[in-house]
Amino acid sequence: MPHADYLAAPPARRLTRGNLRKCWTKLKERVQRAEPGEWVGYVLASGAHVALRRTDDGSLELQLYRKERPAVADGAERWRREVDTFARVFDVQSWERTDGADGRGRPRSTLLQPRGLL
């Protein structure tokens, strides 16, 4: 059954079919049409939120996050593994990565494309 965040998202923001590679392709297509600084993104059936934007200098910034705190003791490690999977499938392992949490303890990771890869 899909995650509650997925079900609560507007249909246009749900990635209903396909795999992570398709998600990455769609994000890159949408960000090309977006204004610099404007986030484009999807909510996956797992509840993960994936967003991409083009910065003013033309580089890409990827954010992965969840709207809930991990309910298990090893939640932070599970989150790192999940982000590692996104980074590998999206082929962005060389991007600058910052893992953390927002003020409420919800996991959030940001990956910023190095200027040399523009």
For each residue, the residues with C-beta under 8 A, 3 or more apart:
1:
2: 6 7 45
3: 6 7 43 44 45 46 47
4: 7 8 47
5: 8 9 43 47 49 66 67 68
6: 2 3 9 14 43 44 45 46 47
7: 2 3 4
8: 4 5
9: 5 6 13 14 43
10: 13 14
11: 14 16
12:
13: 9 10 41 42 43
14: 6 9 10 11 42 43 45
15: 18 22 23 26 42 43 44 45 50
16: 11 45
17: 22
18: 15 21 22 23
19: 22 23 89
20: 23 24 85 86 89 90
21: 18 24 25 89
22: 15 17 18 19 25 26
23: 15 18 19 20 26 27 42 44 50
24: 20 21 27 28 89 90
25: 21 22 28 29
26: 15 22 23 29 30 42
27: 23 24 30 31 40 41 42 50 51 52
28: 24 25 31 32 52
29: 25 26 32 33
30: 26 27 33 34 40 52
31: 27 28 34 40 52 53 54 60
32: 28 29 54
33: 29 30
34: 30 31 38 39 40 53 54
35: 38
36: 53 54 55 56 58
37: 53 54 55 56
38: 34 35 53
39: 34 51 52 53 63
40: 27 30 31 34 51 52 53
41: 13 27 49 50 51 52 63
42: 13 14 15 23 26 27 49 50 51
43: 3 5 6 9 13 14 15 47 48 49 50
44: 3 6 15 23 47 48 49 50
45: 2 3 6 14 15 16
46: 3 6
47: 3 4 5 6 43 44 66 67 68
48: 43 44 64 65 66 82 86
49: 5 41 42 43 44 63 64 65 66 67
50: 15 23 27 41 42 43 44 62 63 64 86
51: 27 39 40 41 42 62 63 64 65
52: 27 28 30 31 39 40 41 60 61 62 63
53: 31 34 36 37 38 39 40 60 61
54: 31 32 34 36 37 58 59 60 61
55: 36 37 58 59 60 61
56: 36 37
57: 115 118
58: 36 54 55 118
59: 54 55 112 113 114 115 117 118
60: 31 52 53 54 55 112 113
61: 52 53 54 55 110 111 112 113
62: 50 51 52 86 90 92 95 110 111 112 113
63: 39 41 49 50 51 52 108 109 110 111
64: 48 49 50 51 82 83 86 108 109 110 111
65: 48 49 51 102 106 107 108 109
66: 5 47 48 49 79 106 107 108
67: 5 47 49 106
68: 5 47 71 106
69: 75 101 104 105 106 107
70: 74 75 76 78 79 107
71: 68 75
72: 75 78
73:
74: 70 77 78
75: 69 70 71 72 78 79 107
76: 70 79 80 107
77: 74 80 81
78: 70 72 74 75 81 82
79: 66 70 75 76 82 83 99 107 109
80: 76 77 83 84 99
81: 77 78 84 85
82: 48 64 78 79 85 86
83: 64 79 80 86 87 97 99 109
84: 80 81 87 88
85: 20 81 82 88 89
86: 20 48 50 62 64 82 83 89 90 92
87: 83 84 90 92 93 95 97 111
88: 84 85 91 93
89: 19 20 21 24 85 86
90: 20 24 62 86 87
91: 88
92: 62 86 87 95 111 113
93: 87 88
94: 114 117
95: 62 87 92 111 112 113 114 117
96: 111 112 114
97: 83 87 109 110 111
98: 109 110 111 112
99: 79 80 83 107 108 109
100: 107 108 109
101: 69 104 105 106 107 108
102: 65 105 106 108
103:
104: 69 101
105: 69 101 102
106: 65 66 67 68 69 101 102
107: 65 66 69 70 75 76 79 99 100 101
108: 63 64 65 66 99 100 101 102
109: 63 64 65 79 83 97 98 99 100
110: 61 62 63 64 97 98
111: 61 62 63 64 87 92 95 96 97 98
112: 59 60 61 62 95 96 98
113: 59 60 61 62 92 95 117 118
114: 59 94 95 96 117
115: 57 59 118
116:
117: 59 94 95 113 114
118: 57 58 59 113 115
